[in-house]
Amino acid sequence: MGGVGGMAENGWRREADRLVRELAMRDFDEAFALVARVAAAAEDHFRRPDMCISEFNRVRIIVANPHHAGITAAETRLASKVDAAIGEAG
């Protein structure tokens, strides 16, 4: 996963110039709570990840930078914050 270090071990994959992580939560409430925690973390980093809840409990998170080609340190920092938010759900 060029440029993103060991993020693959945490479930991240690279799709073009984006980092993507998909999770299955226990139910819709848990999925919604995760999206809210990720949104708060993103605000702290002045980022706006794309997030989607589907099939009532599946969450897809896309971290990208519309101003730069490729994955920058800012995206990997936000991905780490997302991992922390996911850990809170555990």
Secondary structure, DSSP 4 states (H G I P E B T S, - for coil): -TTSGGGGGGT-EEETTEEEEEEE-SSHHHHHHHHHHHHHHHHHTT---EEEEETTTEEEEEEE-TTSSS--HHHHHHHHHHHHHHHHH-
